[in-house]
């Protein structure tokens, strides 16, 4: 068998259900860290993005912060947070790192969605007597939702790929078989885990497309 066939065989081996870290459990851990981190990032970034898009204030600051956040190495940030917060809080440290990774894309999608709306539409809404809150909720948010969704999708894909690093601090996820495969030179295990991550990323992306 070639390496690809060996990786597929590794994924569907009965051993994946009976070892110390069953594959379904690792997938569940991976999903948990991804969805929780993106949800927290959305709660933070979407209101800020809407404020920036609606008022036009703080755009340059947001762009600067987003750029800086993208430049920070995720692995280094996780290790730093574990050192600062302590080993007992390594789950929280990892989630904070993943949240910081997800915020820039969601923030950009939120304010770009509102900024992309034709000013004539906003002026017409004001002329019809709408308040600023009504303009935001009934005009800007619905019309800007596609770009926001694009930002959320980008954040999900970034985080689902980066959650692999959770294994390096003992938190499981699909990074664990990659780490073990690297130590044991089990390339079928490494490729198999990578294929599962790819399938998970594609499934999450397709589920967001149909929202």
TORPA-4810 file (N, C-alpha, C, O; in nm, 3 decimals):
<nodes>
NODE_1_0.084_-0.120_0.000_0.000_0.000_0.000_0.087_0.125_0.000_0.197_0.126_0.057_X
NODE_2_0.036_0.231_-0.065_0.107_0.358_-0.056_0.067_0.429_0.073_-0.019_0.382_0.147_X
NODE_3_0.131_0.543_0.098_0.110_0.614_0.224_-0.034_0.659_0.240_-0.089_0.653_0.350_X
NODE_4_-0.097_0.703_0.132_-0.236_0.749_0.140_-0.328_0.634_0.180_-0.417_0.652_0.264_X
NODE_5_-0.307_0.517_0.120_-0.390_0.402_0.154_-0.367_0.359_0.298_-0.461_0.320_0.367_X
NODE_6_-0.243_0.367_0.345_-0.212_0.334_0.483_-0.279_0.432_0.580_-0.324_0.393_0.688_X
NODE_7_-0.285_0.559_0.540_-0.350_0.660_0.624_-0.500_0.633_0.635_-0.558_0.644_0.743_X
NODE_8_-0.563_0.598_0.522_-0.706_0.564_0.524_-0.730_0.441_0.611_-0.826_0.435_0.687_X
NODE_9_-0.641_0.342_0.597_-0.653_0.221_0.680_-0.639_0.255_0.828_-0.708_0.197_0.912_X
NODE_10_-0.549_0.348_0.860_-0.532_0.389_1.000_-0.660_0.452_1.054_-0.702_0.424_1.166_X
NODE_11_-0.723_0.539_0.973_-0.846_0.607_1.018_-0.956_0.507_1.051_-1.024_0.520_1.153_X
NODE_12_-0.973_0.405_0.965_-1.086_0.313_0.980_-1.049_0.184_1.054_-1.128_0.089_1.058_X
NODE_13_-0.930_0.181_1.110_-0.890_0.064_1.188_-0.974_0.054_1.316_-1.003_0.157_1.378_X
NODE_14_-1.013_-0.067_1.357_-1.086_-0.084_1.484_-1.008_-0.030_1.604_-1.067_0.004_1.706_X
NODE_15_-0.877_-0.023_1.589_-0.795_0.029_1.700_-0.828_0.174_1.732_-0.805_0.220_1.844_X
NODE_16_-0.883_0.249_1.632_-0.915_0.390_1.655_-1.029_0.407_1.755_-1.051_0.516_1.807_X
NODE_17_-1.101_0.298_1.782_-1.211_0.304_1.879_-1.174_0.246_2.014_-1.246_0.264_2.112_X
NODE_18_-1.060_0.176_2.019_-1.031_0.104_2.141_-0.905_0.143_2.213_-0.875_0.088_2.320_X
NODE_19_-0.827_0.237_2.158_-0.703_0.274_2.226_-0.732_0.377_2.337_-0.847_0.408_2.366_X
NODE_20_-0.624_0.428_2.397_-0.640_0.523_2.509_-0.702_0.655_2.467_-0.765_0.723_2.548_X
NODE_21_-0.685_0.691_2.340_-0.742_0.817_2.288_-0.821_0.785_2.161_-0.771_0.804_2.051_X
NODE_22_-0.946_0.738_2.176_-1.027_0.702_2.059_-1.043_0.820_1.964_-1.054_0.935_2.006_X
NODE_23_-1.044_0.789_1.835_-1.054_0.895_1.734_-1.181_0.980_1.751_-1.171_1.102_1.741_X
NODE_24_-1.299_0.921_1.778_-1.418_1.005_1.800_-1.400_1.104_1.915_-1.448_1.217_1.909_X
NODE_25_-1.331_1.060_2.019_-1.306_1.150_2.133_-1.215_1.265_2.093_-1.237_1.379_2.134_X
NODE_26_-1.113_1.236_2.014_-1.022_1.342_1.968_-1.095_1.440_1.876_-1.072_1.561_1.883_X
NODE_27_-1.183_1.388_1.791_-1.262_1.475_1.704_-1.353_1.565_1.788_-1.366_1.685_1.761_X
NODE_28_-1.415_1.507_1.892_-1.503_1.586_1.980_-1.424_1.695_2.051_-1.472_1.808_2.063_X
NODE_29_-1.303_1.663_2.097_-1.219_1.764_2.161_-1.183_1.875_2.063_-1.187_1.993_2.097_X
NODE_30_-1.149_1.836_1.941_-1.111_1.933_1.838_-1.227_2.027_1.808_-1.210_2.148_1.796_X
NODE_31_-1.346_1.968_1.795_-1.465_2.049_1.770_-1.496_2.142_1.887_-1.532_2.258_1.867_X
NODE_32_-1.481_2.091_2.007_-1.510_2.171_2.125_-1.422_2.296_2.130_-1.473_2.407_2.145_X
NODE_33_-1.291_2.278_2.117_-1.200_2.393_2.122_-1.229_2.491_2.008_-1.222_2.612_2.027_X
NODE_34_-1.261_2.437_1.892_-1.288_2.524_1.776_-1.415_2.606_1.795_-1.413_2.728_1.782_X
NODE_35_-1.524_2.539_1.826_-1.654_2.607_1.833_-1.662_2.703_1.951_-1.717_2.812_1.939_X
NODE_36_-1.607_2.662_2.067_-1.609_2.750_2.183_-1.526_2.876_2.156_-1.569_2.987_2.188_X
NODE_37_-1.409_2.858_2.097_-1.321_2.972_2.070_-1.384_3.069_1.970_-1.380_3.190_1.990_X
NODE_38_-1.441_3.015_1.863_-1.503_3.101_1.762_-1.626_3.169_1.818_-1.652_3.286_1.787_X
NODE_39_-1.703_3.100_1.901_-1.822_3.161_1.962_-1.783_3.278_2.052_-1.846_3.384_2.047_X
NODE_40_-1.681_3.259_2.135_-1.636_3.368_2.223_-1.583_3.484_2.139_-1.612_3.600_2.168_X
NODE_41_-1.506_3.452_2.036_-1.453_3.557_1.949_-1.564_3.635_1.881_-1.555_3.757_1.866_X
NODE_42_-1.671_3.565_1.841_-1.783_3.632_1.775_-1.855_3.726_1.871_-1.893_3.837_1.833_X
NODE_43_-1.873_3.683_1.995_-1.939_3.768_2.096_-1.859_3.897_2.117_-1.917_4.002_2.141_X
NODE_44_-1.727_3.888_2.108_-1.642_4.006_2.128_-1.635_4.090_2.001_-1.652_4.212_2.006_X
NODE_45_-1.610_4.025_1.887_-1.575_4.097_1.765_-1.694_4.155_1.690_-1.682_4.262_1.631_X
NODE_46_-1.807_4.086_1.691_-1.920_4.132_1.610_-1.974_4.267_1.659_-1.991_4.358_1.577_X
NODE_47_-2.003_4.285_1.789_-2.051_4.417_1.832_-1.950_4.529_1.804_-1.987_4.639_1.765_X
NODE_48_-1.821_4.499_1.826_-1.718_4.601_1.798_-1.714_4.632_1.649_-1.704_4.748_1.609_X
NODE_49_-1.722_4.529_1.567_-1.722_4.550_1.422_-1.842_4.629_1.374_-1.829_4.715_1.287_X
NODE_50_-1.958_4.601_1.431_-2.078_4.677_1.395_-2.064_4.824_1.436_-2.105_4.915_1.364_X
NODE_51_-2.007_4.845_1.554_-1.988_4.984_1.600_-1.895_5.059_1.504_-1.923_5.172_1.466_X
NODE_52_-1.785_4.994_1.467_-1.689_5.059_1.376_-1.754_5.085_1.240_-1.739_5.193_1.183_X
NODE_53_-1.825_4.984_1.188_-1.887_5.000_1.057_-1.996_5.105_1.056_-2.011_5.179_0.958_X
NODE_54_-2.074_5.114_1.164_-2.185_5.209_1.169_-2.138_5.352_1.192_-2.189_5.446_1.130_X
NODE_55_-2.041_5.369_1.281_-1.997_5.504_1.317_-1.874_5.551_1.239_-1.850_5.671_1.225_X
NODE_56_-1.797_5.455_1.186_-1.673_5.491_1.118_-1.559_5.523_1.214_-1.451_5.563_1.170_X
NODE_57_-1.582_5.506_1.342_-1.479_5.536_1.441_-1.395_5.414_1.476_-1.448_5.303_1.484_X
NODE_58_-1.267_5.433_1.495_-1.179_5.327_1.541_-1.137_5.229_1.435_-1.080_5.124_1.467_X
NODE_59_-1.163_5.260_1.307_-1.131_5.164_1.201_-0.981_5.139_1.193_-0.937_5.024_1.186_X
NODE_60_-0.901_5.245_1.193_-0.756_5.228_1.181_-0.699_5.152_1.301_-0.608_5.070_1.286_X
NODE_61_-0.755_5.179_1.418_-0.710_5.108_1.538_-0.742_4.959_1.526_-0.660_4.874_1.559_X
NODE_62_-0.864_4.929_1.479_-0.904_4.789_1.464_-0.817_4.717_1.363_-0.778_4.602_1.384_X
NODE_63_-0.786_4.785_1.253_-0.700_4.724_1.151_-0.561_4.696_1.208_-0.503_4.591_1.181_X
NODE_64_-0.510_4.790_1.286_-0.378_4.773_1.346_-0.376_4.656_1.444_-0.284_4.575_1.444_X
NODE_65_-0.479_4.649_1.529_-0.487_4.541_1.627_-0.502_4.406_1.558_-0.442_4.307_1.598_X
NODE_66_-0.585_4.404_1.453_-0.606_4.279_1.380_-0.477_4.232_1.315_-0.445_4.113_1.317_X
NODE_67_-0.405_4.325_1.256_-0.279_4.289_1.192_-0.178_4.237_1.292_-0.106_4.141_1.266_X
NODE_68_-0.173_4.301_1.407_-0.080_4.258_1.512_-0.117_4.120_1.564_-0.030_4.037_1.589_X
NODE_69_-0.247_4.095_1.581_-0.292_3.965_1.631_-0.257_3.853_1.534_-0.221_3.743_1.576_X
NODE_70_-0.268_3.881_1.403_-0.234_3.779_1.303_-0.085_3.749_1.301_-0.043_3.639_1.264_X
NODE_71_-0.005_3.847_1.341_0.140_3.830_1.336_0.195_3.752_1.455_0.309_3.705_1.450_X
NODE_72_0.116_3.737_1.560_0.163_3.666_1.681_0.163_3.516_1.655_0.060_3.462_1.615_X
NODE_73_0.275_3.446_1.676_0.278_3.301_1.658_0.187_3.231_1.759_0.202_3.250_1.880_X
NODE_74_0.094_3.152_1.710_-0.005_3.089_1.798_0.060_2.998_1.901_0.022_2.999_2.018_X
NODE_75_0.157_2.918_1.858_0.221_2.825_1.951_0.293_2.899_2.062_0.284_2.863_2.179_X
NODE_76_0.366_3.004_2.024_0.435_3.084_2.124_0.339_3.151_2.221_0.367_3.161_2.340_X
NODE_77_0.225_3.196_2.168_0.125_3.261_2.254_0.066_3.160_2.353_0.046_3.193_2.470_X
NODE_78_0.036_3.039_2.306_-0.018_2.936_2.396_0.080_2.906_2.508_0.041_2.900_2.625_X
NODE_79_0.206_2.887_2.473_0.306_2.857_2.575_0.321_2.972_2.674_0.334_2.950_2.794_X
NODE_80_0.319_3.095_2.622_0.331_3.212_2.709_0.214_3.218_2.806_0.233_3.242_2.925_X
NODE_81_0.094_3.196_2.757_-0.024_3.201_2.843_-0.024_3.089_2.947_-0.067_3.109_3.060_X
NODE_82_0.024_2.972_2.908_0.034_2.861_3.004_0.132_2.896_3.115_0.107_2.869_3.232_X
NODE_83_0.245_2.958_3.076_0.345_2.998_3.176_0.286_3.104_3.270_0.305_3.098_3.392_X
NODE_84_0.216_3.202_3.212_0.162_3.312_3.292_0.045_3.266_3.379_0.037_3.302_3.497_X
NODE_85_-0.045_3.186_3.321_-0.167_3.147_3.391_-0.149_3.022_3.476_-0.228_2.996_3.567_X
NODE_86_-0.046_2.944_3.447_-0.022_2.822_3.523_-0.071_2.699_3.450_-0.163_2.707_3.368_X
NODE_87_-0.010_2.585_3.480_-0.044_2.460_3.413_-0.189_2.419_3.440_-0.253_2.358_3.354_X
NODE_88_-0.240_2.453_3.556_-0.377_2.415_3.590_-0.480_2.488_3.504_-0.596_2.447_3.497_X
NODE_89_-0.439_2.596_3.440_-0.530_2.674_3.355_-0.493_2.663_3.207_-0.517_2.755_3.129_X
NODE_90_-0.433_2.550_3.170_-0.386_2.538_3.031_-0.502_2.532_2.931_-0.487_2.575_2.816_X
NODE_91_-0.616_2.478_2.972_-0.732_2.478_2.882_-0.776_2.621_2.853_-0.799_2.657_2.737_X
NODE_92_-0.787_2.702_2.957_-0.825_2.842_2.939_-0.721_2.917_2.857_-0.755_3.001_2.774_X
NODE_93_-0.594_2.887_2.880_-0.487_2.953_2.806_-0.497_2.922_2.657_-0.482_3.011_2.574_X
NODE_94_-0.522_2.796_2.624_-0.534_2.757_2.483_-0.654_2.825_2.418_-0.644_2.875_2.306_X
NODE_95_-0.767_2.827_2.489_-0.887_2.889_2.432_-0.867_3.038_2.410_-0.911_3.093_2.310_X
NODE_96_-0.800_3.105_2.504_-0.771_3.248_2.486_-0.688_3.270_2.361_-0.714_3.362_2.284_X
NODE_97_-0.587_3.184_2.339_-0.504_3.197_2.219_-0.587_3.176_2.093_-0.570_3.250_1.995_X
NODE_98_-0.676_3.078_2.093_-0.759_3.052_1.975_-0.859_3.166_1.952_-0.890_3.201_1.838_X
NODE_99_-0.910_3.222_2.061_-1.002_3.337_2.049_-0.931_3.454_1.984_-0.985_3.518_1.894_X
NODE_100_-0.810_3.483_2.029_-0.733_3.593_1.971_-0.703_3.569_1.824_-0.694_3.664_1.746_X
NODE_101_-0.688_3.443_1.786_-0.666_3.410_1.645_-0.792_3.433_1.563_-0.784_3.474_1.447_X
NODE_102_-0.909_3.406_1.622_-1.035_3.415_1.547_-1.089_3.557_1.536_-1.160_3.589_1.441_X
NODE_103_-1.057_3.642_1.632_-1.114_3.777_1.636_-1.088_3.860_1.510_-1.183_3.920_1.459_X
NODE_104_-0.965_3.866_1.457_-0.941_3.955_1.342_-1.032_3.929_1.222_-1.085_4.024_1.164_X
NODE_105_-1.050_3.804_1.184_-1.133_3.773_1.068_-1.279_3.810_1.091_-1.343_3.866_1.002_X
NODE_106_-1.331_3.780_1.210_-1.471_3.811_1.240_-1.490_3.962_1.249_-1.589_4.015_1.199_X
NODE_107_-1.397_4.030_1.313_-1.404_4.176_1.325_-1.403_4.241_1.187_-1.483_4.330_1.160_X
NODE_108_-1.313_4.196_1.101_-1.305_4.252_0.965_-1.433_4.225_0.887_-1.482_4.313_0.815_X
NODE_109_-1.488_4.105_0.901_-1.613_4.073_0.831_-1.729_4.158_0.879_-1.814_4.197_0.799_X
NODE_110_-1.733_4.186_1.010_-1.844_4.264_1.066_-1.842_4.408_1.016_-1.943_4.458_0.967_X
NODE_111_-1.726_4.476_1.028_-1.728_4.617_0.987_-1.721_4.633_0.836_-1.775_4.730_0.782_X
NODE_112_-1.657_4.539_0.765_-1.653_4.548_0.619_-1.791_4.527_0.558_-1.825_4.586_0.456_X
NODE_113_-1.871_4.440_0.622_-2.005_4.417_0.573_-2.090_4.543_0.577_-2.165_4.571_0.483_X
NODE_114_-2.079_4.618_0.684_-2.155_4.742_0.696_-2.098_4.851_0.606_-2.172_4.926_0.544_X
NODE_115_-1.965_4.859_0.599_-1.902_4.962_0.516_-1.929_4.940_0.367_-1.923_5.035_0.288_X
NODE_116_-1.960_4.816_0.328_-1.983_4.786_0.186_-2.120_4.832_0.138_-2.146_4.833_0.017_X
NODE_117_-2.208_4.869_0.230_-2.343_4.911_0.191_-2.339_5.049_0.126_-2.270_5.139_0.173_X
NODE_118_-2.412_5.064_0.018_-2.418_5.192_-0.053_-2.471_5.300_0.042_-2.578_5.283_0.101_X
NODE_119_-2.398_5.412_0.057_-2.445_5.521_0.146_-2.583_5.573_0.111_-2.655_5.624_0.197_X
NODE_120_-2.621_5.559_-0.016_-2.754_5.605_-0.058_-2.863_5.527_0.016_-2.967_5.582_0.052_X
NODE_121_-2.839_5.400_0.038_-2.936_5.316_0.110_-2.951_5.364_0.254_-3.062_5.372_0.307_X
NODE_122_-2.838_5.397_0.318_-2.841_5.445_0.456_-2.912_5.581_0.463_-2.993_5.605_0.552_X
NODE_123_-2.880_5.669_0.368_-2.944_5.801_0.365_-3.094_5.789_0.345_-3.172_5.864_0.405_X
NODE_124_-3.135_5.694_0.262_-3.279_5.673_0.238_-3.348_5.624_0.365_-3.461_5.663_0.394_X
NODE_125_-3.279_5.538_0.441_-3.336_5.488_0.567_-3.352_5.601_0.667_-3.452_5.608_0.738_X
NODE_126_-3.251_5.689_0.674_-3.260_5.804_0.766_-3.372_5.899_0.722_-3.446_5.952_0.805_X
NODE_127_-3.383_5.918_0.592_-3.486_6.009_0.540_-3.627_5.957_0.567_-3.722_6.034_0.577_X
NODE_128_-3.639_5.825_0.579_-3.771_5.767_0.605_-3.808_5.775_0.754_-3.918_5.736_0.793_X
NODE_129_-3.715_5.826_0.837_-3.744_5.845_0.978_-3.691_5.737_1.071_-3.723_5.735_1.190_X
NODE_130_-3.611_5.647_1.018_-3.553_5.542_1.102_-3.453_5.599_1.201_-3.379_5.692_1.169_X
NODE_131_-3.451_5.542_1.321_-3.348_5.580_1.418_-3.219_5.508_1.382_-3.218_5.419_1.296_X
NODE_132_-3.109_5.546_1.449_-2.980_5.482_1.421_-2.985_5.333_1.455_-2.927_5.251_1.383_X
NODE_133_-3.054_5.298_1.564_-3.066_5.157_1.600_-3.146_5.080_1.495_-3.110_4.968_1.459_X
NODE_134_-3.253_5.141_1.445_-3.333_5.075_1.341_-3.253_5.057_1.212_-3.265_4.955_1.145_X
NODE_135_-3.172_5.156_1.179_-3.087_5.146_1.060_-2.989_5.030_1.075_-2.968_4.952_0.983_X
NODE_136_-2.930_5.021_1.195_-2.833_4.915_1.220_-2.899_4.778_1.210_-2.848_4.689_1.141_X
NODE_137_-3.012_4.759_1.281_-3.073_4.627_1.291_-3.152_4.587_1.167_-3.153_4.470_1.129_X
NODE_138_-3.218_4.683_1.102_-3.306_4.649_0.990_-3.243_4.667_0.853_-3.292_4.613_0.754_X
NODE_139_-3.134_4.744_0.846_-3.072_4.770_0.716_-2.928_4.717_0.712_-2.895_4.633_0.628_X
NODE_140_-2.844_4.767_0.801_-2.701_4.738_0.791_-2.667_4.593_0.823_-2.591_4.529_0.750_X
NODE_141_-2.722_4.541_0.932_-2.688_4.402_0.970_-2.736_4.302_0.864_-2.657_4.216_0.825_X
NODE_142_-2.861_4.308_0.817_-2.901_4.212_0.712_-2.819_4.225_0.584_-2.780_4.124_0.525_X
NODE_143_-2.793_4.349_0.540_-2.721_4.366_0.415_-2.573_4.330_0.428_-2.509_4.292_0.330_X
NODE_144_-2.519_4.341_0.548_-2.378_4.310_0.567_-2.351_4.168_0.613_-2.237_4.133_0.644_X
NODE_145_-2.455_4.086_0.619_-2.441_3.953_0.678_-2.352_3.859_0.597_-2.286_3.772_0.654_X
NODE_146_-2.349_3.876_0.466_-2.268_3.786_0.383_-2.119_3.801_0.413_-2.047_3.702_0.426_X
NODE_147_-2.073_3.926_0.424_-1.932_3.947_0.454_-1.899_3.903_0.596_-1.790_3.852_0.623_X
NODE_148_-1.993_3.923_0.688_-1.972_3.875_0.825_-1.958_3.723_0.825_-1.870_3.668_0.892_X
NODE_149_-2.044_3.654_0.751_-2.037_3.508_0.743_-1.904_3.464_0.684_-1.846_3.364_0.726_X
NODE_150_-1.855_3.541_0.585_-1.724_3.510_0.528_-1.614_3.522_0.632_-1.520_3.441_0.634_X
NODE_151_-1.624_3.623_0.718_-1.526_3.639_0.826_-1.533_3.525_0.926_-1.430_3.478_0.974_X
NODE_152_-1.654_3.481_0.958_-1.672_3.370_1.052_-1.614_3.241_0.992_-1.547_3.164_1.060_X
NODE_153_-1.641_3.219_0.864_-1.587_3.100_0.798_-1.435_3.100_0.799_-1.372_2.998_0.826_X
NODE_154_-1.376_3.215_0.771_-1.230_3.224_0.773_-1.176_3.196_0.913_-1.074_3.128_0.928_X
NODE_155_-1.244_3.249_1.014_-1.201_3.226_1.153_-1.210_3.079_1.190_-1.119_3.025_1.253_X
NODE_156_-1.318_3.013_1.150_-1.335_2.871_1.181_-1.222_2.788_1.118_-1.166_2.700_1.182_X
NODE_157_-1.191_2.817_0.991_-1.086_2.741_0.923_-0.950_2.765_0.987_-0.870_2.673_1.000_X
NODE_158_-0.923_2.889_1.027_-0.797_2.919_1.094_-0.785_2.847_1.228_-0.681_2.790_1.260_X
NODE_159_-0.894_2.849_1.304_-0.889_2.788_1.436_-0.885_2.636_1.428_-0.810_2.573_1.502_X
NODE_160_-0.963_2.578_1.338_-0.967_2.431_1.330_-0.830_2.378_1.289_-0.793_2.266_1.327_X
NODE_161_-0.754_2.455_1.214_-0.619_2.414_1.178_-0.521_2.433_1.293_-0.426_2.357_1.307_X
NODE_162_-0.544_2.535_1.375_-0.450_2.569_1.482_-0.475_2.491_1.610_-0.385_2.478_1.692_X
NODE_163_-0.595_2.439_1.628_-0.627_2.362_1.748_-0.535_2.239_1.762_-0.521_2.183_1.870_X
NODE_164_-0.474_2.199_1.651_-0.374_2.092_1.656_-0.271_2.117_1.767_-0.222_2.024_1.830_X
NODE_165_-0.239_2.244_1.789_-0.136_2.280_1.887_-0.177_2.247_2.031_-0.093_2.241_2.120_X
NODE_166_-0.306_2.225_2.053_-0.351_2.191_2.188_-0.285_2.063_2.238_-0.265_2.046_2.359_X
NODE_167_-0.252_1.974_2.146_-0.189_1.847_2.185_-0.053_1.868_2.248_-0.009_1.788_2.331_X
NODE_168_0.015_1.975_2.211_0.150_2.000_2.262_0.150_2.038_2.410_0.254_2.031_2.475_X
NODE_169_0.034_2.077_2.463_0.027_2.107_2.606_-0.065_2.009_2.678_-0.117_2.037_2.786_X
NODE_170_-0.085_1.891_2.614_-0.157_1.784_2.680_-0.307_1.795_2.680_-0.372_1.742_2.770_X
NODE_171_-0.365_1.864_2.580_-0.510_1.883_2.578_-0.580_1.798_2.473_-0.697_1.821_2.442_X
NODE_172_-0.510_1.700_2.418_-0.574_1.613_2.320_-0.592_1.681_2.186_-0.503_1.750_2.138_X
NODE_173_-0.707_1.662_2.125_-0.742_1.711_1.992_-0.678_1.621_1.887_-0.604_1.528_1.921_X
NODE_174_-0.704_1.648_1.762_-0.648_1.567_1.653_-0.500_1.594_1.632_-0.437_1.533_1.545_X
NODE_175_-0.444_1.685_1.709_-0.300_1.705_1.705_-0.225_1.594_1.776_-0.106_1.575_1.753_X
NODE_176_-0.295_1.519_1.862_-0.229_1.413_1.940_-0.172_1.303_1.850_-0.055_1.268_1.866_X
NODE_177_-0.250_1.246_1.756_-0.189_1.144_1.669_-0.079_1.201_1.580_0.012_1.127_1.542_X
NODE_178_-0.086_1.327_1.546_0.021_1.388_1.468_0.149_1.394_1.551_0.258_1.364_1.504_X
NODE_179_0.132_1.434_1.676_0.247_1.442_1.767_0.304_1.303_1.795_0.426_1.284_1.794_X
NODE_180_0.217_1.206_1.818_0.263_1.070_1.843_0.327_1.010_1.718_0.429_0.942_1.725_X
NODE_181_0.265_1.034_1.604_0.320_0.982_1.479_0.456_1.040_1.447_0.543_0.971_1.394_X
NODE_182_0.475_1.167_1.480_0.605_1.230_1.459_0.712_1.166_1.547_0.824_1.143_1.502_X
NODE_183_0.676_1.138_1.672_0.773_1.077_1.765_0.807_0.934_1.725_0.921_0.890_1.741_X
NODE_184_0.708_0.862_1.673_0.727_0.721_1.639_0.758_0.699_1.491_0.775_0.585_1.447_X
NODE_185_0.764_0.809_1.415_0.784_0.801_1.270_0.675_0.718_1.203_0.699_0.642_1.109_X
NODE_186_0.552_0.736_1.255_0.435_0.671_1.196_0.368_0.770_1.102_0.277_0.843_1.142_X
NODE_187_0.414_0.771_0.979_0.365_0.870_0.884_0.221_0.844_0.843_0.149_0.937_0.806_X
NODE_188_0.178_0.718_0.849_0.038_0.688_0.820_-0.054_0.751_0.924_-0.162_0.801_0.891_X
NODE_189_-0.009_0.748_1.050_-0.087_0.809_1.158_-0.093_0.961_1.143_-0.199_1.022_1.161_X
NODE_190_0.020_1.021_1.108_0.024_1.165_1.089_-0.065_1.208_0.974_-0.143_1.303_0.987_X
NODE_191_-0.055_1.139_0.860_-0.136_1.174_0.744_-0.284_1.145_0.770_-0.371_1.221_0.728_X
NODE_192_-0.312_1.035_0.839_-0.451_1.002_0.871_-0.517_1.110_0.955_-0.629_1.152_0.926_X
NODE_193_-0.445_1.157_1.059_-0.499_1.265_1.143_-0.517_1.392_1.062_-0.616_1.463_1.079_X
NODE_194_-0.421_1.421_0.973_-0.431_1.541_0.890_-0.553_1.533_0.797_-0.621_1.633_0.775_X
NODE_195_-0.580_1.414_0.744_-0.698_1.397_0.657_-0.827_1.417_0.735_-0.923_1.475_0.683_X
NODE_196_-0.831_1.370_0.858_-0.951_1.390_0.941_-0.970_1.538_0.970_-1.083_1.588_0.968_X
NODE_197_-0.862_1.610_0.996_-0.872_1.755_1.020_-0.924_1.825_0.895_-1.009_1.914_0.904_X
NODE_198_-0.872_1.785_0.778_-0.920_1.844_0.653_-1.069_1.817_0.633_-1.144_1.907_0.595_X
NODE_199_-1.111_1.694_0.659_-1.253_1.660_0.645_-1.339_1.740_0.742_-1.449_1.785_0.708_X
NODE_200_-1.288_1.758_0.864_-1.361_1.836_0.965_-1.373_1.982_0.921_-1.479_2.042_0.935_X
NODE_201_-1.265_2.037_0.868_-1.267_2.176_0.821_-1.365_2.194_0.706_-1.440_2.292_0.703_X
NODE_202_-1.365_2.100_0.613_-1.457_2.108_0.499_-1.602_2.097_0.546_-1.689_2.170_0.498_X
NODE_203_-1.627_2.005_0.641_-1.764_1.988_0.692_-1.813_2.114_0.762_-1.928_2.155_0.743_X
NODE_204_-1.727_2.176_0.843_-1.766_2.299_0.912_-1.791_2.412_0.813_-1.886_2.488_0.827_X
NODE_205_-1.704_2.421_0.712_-1.719_2.528_0.612_-1.849_2.511_0.535_-1.921_2.608_0.512_X
NODE_206_-1.880_2.388_0.494_-2.003_2.364_0.419_-2.127_2.390_0.505_-2.229_2.437_0.455_X
NODE_207_-2.117_2.360_0.635_-2.232_2.385_0.722_-2.258_2.535_0.738_-2.373_2.576_0.752_X
NODE_208_-2.151_2.616_0.734_-2.169_2.760_0.744_-2.221_2.821_0.614_-2.293_2.920_0.617_X
NODE_209_-2.185_2.761_0.501_-2.234_2.809_0.372_-2.386_2.802_0.367_-2.451_2.889_0.309_X
NODE_210_-2.442_2.698_0.427_-2.586_2.674_0.416_-2.666_2.739_0.529_-2.785_2.713_0.543_X
NODE_211_-2.602_2.824_0.608_-2.676_2.896_0.712_-2.763_3.003_0.647_-2.834_3.075_0.717_X
</nodes>
